[in-house]
Amino acid sequence: MATLDLNAISKSFGSAKVLHDISLAIEDKEFVVFVGPSGCGKSTLLRIIAGLEEATSGSIMIGGEDVSAAHPVERGISMVFQSYALYPHLTVYENIAFPLRVQKMPKAELNERVQRAAQILQLTDKLDLKPGQLSGGQRQRVAIGRSIVRNPKVFLFDEPLSNLDAALRGDMRVELSQLHRQLDATMVYVTHDQIEAMTMADRIVVLNGGRVEQFGTPMELYHHPATKFVASFIGQPNMNLVPAEVLDTKGGLTVALAGGHLMTLPVDTTGAARGDLVEVGMRPEDIELAQDGIQLTVRVLERLGGVSITYGTVGEGVRFCAALAGDARLAEGGTYYLSVAPEACHVFDADGRVMRRLAAPELAA
């Protein structure tokens, strides 16, 4: 049993508070990703779980046991860092075996664990090589193997793929997801890359300014973001946020977008009033070319084969992006009309909180 519970974790460095009362319940065998921009506190939170940093307040439970005051080696965790931190003069076998030799594990059991880890990570034919003879992805697998042999309760990963090139990062995302299924273990993974978070996580913790903005499955965060920050951070390309003025609150929210286009959006208008300023969120992949609608002036056009990513402006210089068909007839400098279904839009109030979307029966009522 390797549940991980964080209870009101706060952290300050002098007068600077970097984590604010974070409480999370991570389930046994779950793959959870901490994601957020640089400086949001995600690595600090991971180091507190590992015991490498001390929380200013709060407690940590692993498998139902309070480990807040426990030494890192007593917590039943294993951590993989951004740097591989391999011993260049040791073979792959000896690098993986190193933590077990420190524990003075019997030779037979040590060999069994190393061979099992090498098999899982497809390193069996590399055990006699030195780290300098391996590719970046192979070296990262060796670092992961060094963690596997310890049979930890919880695996911790601190941006382990950030030193790899784009193609290798994609391959390693697949390998880590497969590894999670093979080991059936609890894993906590830190990254600033929302694509890694979306493709690998069972659930994602979005951090901003040392606070949890939202904790949920990738599709929950994508389809039902709680805040403007989450909406703009999750999804690639980023969600468009178009300023708008409220014109009417009956039968939905009627707004005038920047540029003058009118839309009636199916959201709860409780507390809204005519003249309020809101932002309408539109995902680039929900947008289509139209005969009338939102007027876009194209600045940059990226032809990617199956899709054309179109960057431009609406209204008076509001940045806007649309993911259109790969063969869409567009040209840089041209002006085109776009449409988006009202039910696909998100509306955010002046505080950046999402306005609840309504179903058709609620609108009729």
Summary of the structure (lengths in Angstrom):
residues: 365
radius of gyration: 24.6
end to end distance: 47.9
largest distance: 75.9
contacts: 1153
relative contact order: 0.11
helix: 28%
strand: 35%
